[in-house]
Amino acid sequence: MSAASSRGPSQSYPAVNKSVLWLGTALAVSACGVIPTPSVSVDDMQVTLPLSAVMLGRVVYKREDTWNRAPLPQLLQQLTITGQAEYSSLGGNLSEAGLYVRASLDNLPSTCTPLSPDLVVCDAAGEAGQAVGTLNLAAGERRPFTLAGPALDQAVKAGHTYFGLRVVRGSSLPGEELHLTGMKANAKL
């Protein structure tokens, strides 16, 4: 008996249309979050810094929704925002700051309290899940940064971004500013 007859009757498979094969491959790849979308410009942001002593061990959120656009579709994921950060010093020496984001400043945990009508402070330990990046700063210099993470995805999909700042290294003085410019947002399908 031949090897072919031991396998049983020969089976034939229908021809697969190449466009169906490409569509299936594209859907499988997009499900993995690997198809980048075009960059979208994000408005520049200016943050007037309070005295860093107020921020020690805390994240300070400003009650200002910075996204200013419609929510992103739920299919998009792995959002990243890149840009340039510049620290305008009046004598402070802030060299590193952590950035955080929330989709809302309502119904916050007990570790957060209003500091003023415009500011909310939260204990840094309770905000780890809201961290989206670190800014490495030098007075008067523009430095690149990248923001990313689940909290950023969630906030942008909700259509609202309230950014918070935590001093990591150095100190800031009242009236100093942080400028985030040239920002671009990218996401993947």
N, C-alpha and C positions, 0 to 999 in steps of 0.2 A: 504494500500500500504506500502510495506516495505521501509526502509531507502535506501537500495541498489537500488531499482527500481526507487526511486525518483531522483537519480543521473544520470540516463540514462544508456546506455549500458556500460558494464565494458570495461575499456581500458587496453591494455597490452602494455608494453614498451619493446623495444628490449634489450637484455642483453648487458651490456657494458663490453668490453674487459678490464681487469684490467691494462694491459700495456698502453692502451690509457688513462685510468684514471690517472695513474701515470705520463705520459707525460704531460697531461693537467695541473696537479697540479704543476709539475716542472716548466713549462712555466709560470704559473701564479705567482709562488713564485719568479722566476728569474726576472720577470717584476717589482717586488717590490724592487729590489736591495738588496736582503738579502742573496744571496749565495756568501760567501767569496771565493776569489781565493787564491792560494798558495802565500806565501811571495816571493818577489824577492829582492835580494841584490842590494843596490844602492851604487855607489862609494863614498868613503869618500870625504869630502870637507874641504878645508882649506881656510879661509878668512883672509887676512891681513887687519887689521882695520886702517882706517885713524883717525886723531885727531877728537874726538867726536864733537868739536866745529863746524866742517864742516858739521856734520850731524844733528845738532839741528833742530827739526821740519821737517826734511827731511828723505826720504828713499833714500839710496845710492845703486844703482844697479851696479854690475860688469858685464862687457861685456864678460861673459864666460858662454857658454851653458853647464850646468852641467848634463843634463839628459843622454847624450851619449848612446842612444839606440833608437830603432824604436818607433814611436808613439803607444800609446795604442789604441786598438780597441774602437770604439765609444760605444759599448755595456757596457764597463766597466765604473763604476761610483764610487763615494765616495772613491776616492783614499786617503790613509793615508800613511805618511812616519813617521816612528818612529826611534829613535836613541839616541845617547848620544852627548851632547854638552860640550866642555871644553874650557874655557877662559884662555889663556896664557897671564898673565899680566906682564907688565914692570913697574908697578907703578900705573896704572889706576885702577878704581874700578867699572867697568861695572857690573851691577847685573841683568839687564833685557833689552832684545832687542826684537823688533818685526821683524818677517820675512815676506817678501812679495815675490810674484813671477809673472813674465810676460812670455808670450810665445814668445815675440819679444821685442827688444829695438828699433825698427824702427817705424816711424810714431807715435811718442809719443805725448801726449797732451801738450799744451803750458805751463803746470805747471812743465814740466820736461826740464832739460837742461844738456848738456854734461859738466862734470867737468874736464875730461881729456879724452884721447883716450880710456881709459879702464873703466871709471866710468861715470855714469849718475845719477843726483840727481833729485828727484821729491818732490814736497810739499806733506807732509804726509796726509794732508786733502783730497787731490785728489786721494790718493792711497788706500783708505779704501777697495775698492772692490778687491784689489790684496793681502790683508792680508791673511796669511795662518797659523800663529802661533806665539807663544811667547817663547823665551828662557829665563829661569831663570838661572842665572849664578853665579858662585863663582870661583875666581881665583884658578886654579890648580885642580878643582873638576870636575868630569864628572857628568852631570845632564841629566836625561831623557827629551825628548821632543817628541811632536807629531805635525805634520803638516797636515792640511786638509783644504778643502774648494773648492768652484767652480773655483777659479783662478788656483788652483793646478790641478784640473781635466782638465781644458781647456789647460793649458800649456803642460801637459804630453800627452794629446791626439794629440796635435800639434807636439809633438816630440822635444820640446825645452823648457828648463827651465832656466830663468835668475833670480837669487835670489837677493833680495834687503834686506837691513838691516836698522833698525831705532833704535837709542838709546832711550830707555824708562826711564831707571834709571841708574845713575852712569855716568862714563865717560871713554873713551878709549884714549890711547896715540898712536902716530905713531909707527908702527912696532909690535904692539900687535896682537895676532892671536886668531881666533876662529876656533876650530876643531869640525867638525860634523862627527862622526864615528859610525860604527855598524848599518848603516841605512838599513831599510827594508821597502819595499813598499807593501801595500796590497790594493786590490780593491774589489768591489762586482759586480756581474753580475746583 
